[in-house]
């Protein structure tokens, strides 16, 4: 009983630690001076919200996930109404290495929201708010991708949370950027791909790939085979159903440099020719290894 009472009296932050270690950078160059002054505390408020909100509702025993959020303000229609573009990057540590493995590199061109100077932010993933829901959405995506590397399909519950947040935007005056879109990147497209069984084989291979990333310092040949197996999975998917998707584009935008670094001396010299066929946008990167 005494232990139970002690648990009840402990601060929430001791029971449920936060999951993210986020650095927020803000660029105001697209705004007039008066709006810049009203947003002087914006970066600190966003950073505090992301780093102090407990998104999973579960105990988080592992290392916090490192991420960076860069906000480029593009317009202010009033003293409280803003639009911005956002670049999101997240990483995770590699086993027995000082290297960080890139997990996400996303450029989202559409964020519109209302913000007042010194505004307080409150977490509520059951209600759509154009400011906090955007942050909640990407927090769940970051956590989900991290879990995908530790357990096969481990990010499912977080991707579903992100999709629930996306659905809350229906009918909102701030729905731009949340709607279904054929653009090369959209929140809807990313979530839809993650939860679409068509890409299950890729997600399973994504887990094996990161097993290889962690194994690289210990058993390099086995690790490279695991990393290269993802190429075979994508080749097979391309033949059967195609891989023109937000998810696969996001993967290669994030991972092309890491793939080159880890497979540079892979025994099969055709690996980079195969990569060029399934990832044409980064062909120049793969060509560097063929010279």
Secondary structure, DSSP 8 states (H G I E B T S, - for coil): -HHHHHHHHS-HHHHS---EEEEEEEE-TTS-HHHHHHTTTHHHHHHHHHHH---SSS---S--EEEEEEEEEEEESSSSEEEEEEEEEEEEE-TTSS-EEEEEEEEEEEEEEE--TT------TTS--TTHHHHHHHHHHHHHHHHHTTSTTTTHHHHHHHHHHHHHTTT-TT-TTTS---SSS-HHHHHHHHT-GGGHHHHHHHHHHHHHHHHTTT-HHHHHHHHHHHHHHHHHHHHHT---SHHHHHHHHHHHHHHHHHHTT-S-TTHHHHHHHH-GGGHHHHHGGG-
